[in-house]
Amino acid sequence: MKSIMKIIWEQMRYSFALLRIGGPKVFLKQLKRQIYSRDAQIGLELNLQGINIPEVETKIEYTLRLASREDMDEVLKKAKTENKESAQRLVFRRWLYEDGYHNCYIARTADTNELCFMQSVIHPGDDEIVEGRFRGWFPRLREGEALLEGAYTFEKYRGNRLHPAILGDILEIYRGNDFKRIITHIEKDNVAAFKGADKVGFTPFEEVPELRILFLTRRKFRRVDG
């Protein structure tokens, strides 16, 4: 288990990476948030047993696979060309990967092979990592559960229903691997993410208060059995 000082130092490294890629405005906004802020997320759940996962049509043909380190290097490069407000999201997803969360799915367009979507998935076996740098960020998972984290549609491909379409593919993968319950947490004001999750059958089950203070994040989860 990492010490609090080491966790704080690593959070600061992340912040300075954000300064380099996102610029001063994004950096200062995130720095202020890390020093002190209160927020909330909405938890959604989907029981994979005995349901039909809807197929969502999208205008974009794509391929889907687990990300490699080379893919994640490209994600960081893409962060420099996306909207500055998006830089924080992409730097954070690269940060998750570096810390050991390697169950990250990457979608690329079938014709040009461009990155168009990414989604991380956290497993029960990741608890040791959860108790490290990301202590207090994620709930404890039971056998047969998985947590979707960090869905991101690259700006060029937004508005094509990629999120729900690929989300449905990932749910089928996890059902095929005997997972029974999938949960995810979405920022309260992220309307597009709520719409995408709703299209494949997710329903709200909790509100998660979030406290950030001096580079530490704490979220209060309540246990709901699926």
Secondary structure, 3 states (H helix, E strand, C coil): CCCHHHHHHHHHHHHHHHHHHHCHHHHHHHHHHHHEEEEEEEEEEEECCCCCCCCCCCCCCEEEEECCHHHHHHHHHHHCCCCHHHHHHHHHHHHHHHCCCCCEEEEEECCCCCEEEEEEEECHHHHHHHCCCCCCCCCCCCCCEEEEEEEEECHHHCCCCHHHHHHHHHHHHHHHCCCCEEEEEEECCCHHHHHHHHHCCCEEEEEEEEEEECCEEEECCCCCCC
